Amino acid sequence: MHTDELPLIALPHDLCDEAAAALLEWLLEAARLVETHYAGELHRHYHCPDPRQRELWDARDPPF
């Protein structure tokens, strides 16, 4: 990172152990909520073929 670039979020440098653990727990819960809310979109993104390849694949055609 260049010295003139700001981080995405400003994190305090002097958190106590308990506060750092609470922050991490909150971030993990926020990530879980985002994953749950966008589960369909994430599944399509990671598990569905590229749209350009879908045109080449015919589900009625046997694999062998």
C-alpha positions in Angstrom: 0.0 0.0 0.0 1.2 3.5 -0.8 1.7 5.9 2.0 -1.0 8.2 0.6 -3.7 5.4 0.5 -6.1 5.0 3.3 -7.1 1.6 4.6 -10.6 0.3 3.8 -11.5 0.7 7.5 -9.6 2.3 10.3 -8.8 -0.1 13.1 -7.6 1.0 16.5 -4.1 0.0 17.4 -4.6 -0.2 21.1 -7.4 -2.7 21.7 -7.3 -4.9 24.8 -7.5 -8.6 24.3 -11.2 -8.8 25.2 -12.1 -6.0 22.8 -10.1 -7.5 20.0 -11.9 -10.8 20.5 -15.3 -9.1 20.6 -14.4 -7.2 17.3 -13.4 -10.5 15.6 -16.6 -12.2 16.8 -18.7 -9.3 15.5 -16.9 -9.4 12.1 -17.4 -13.2 11.8 -21.1 -12.8 12.6 -21.4 -10.0 10.0 -19.8 -12.2 7.4 -22.1 -15.1 8.3 -25.1 -12.9 7.9 -23.9 -11.7 4.5 -23.2 -15.3 3.4 -26.7 -16.3 4.5 -28.4 -13.4 2.9 -26.7 -13.9 -0.4 -26.5 -17.7 -0.4 -28.2 -18.1 -3.8 -25.9 -15.6 -5.5 -22.8 -17.0 -3.9 -23.8 -20.6 -4.9 -24.4 -19.5 -8.5 -21.1 -17.6 -8.5 -19.0 -20.5 -7.2 -20.9 -23.6 -8.5 -22.6 -22.8 -11.8 -20.8 -23.0 -15.1 -19.8 -19.8 -16.9 -22.8 -18.5 -18.8 -20.9 -18.8 -22.1 -20.3 -22.5 -21.4 -24.0 -23.1 -20.5 -24.9 -22.5 -24.2 -22.6 -25.5 -25.1 -24.0 -27.8 -22.5 -27.3 -29.6 -23.2 -28.8 -31.3 -20.1 -30.7 -33.7 -22.3 -27.4 -35.0 -23.8 -26.0 -38.1 -21.8 -22.5 -37.6 -20.4 -21.1 -40.6 -22.3 
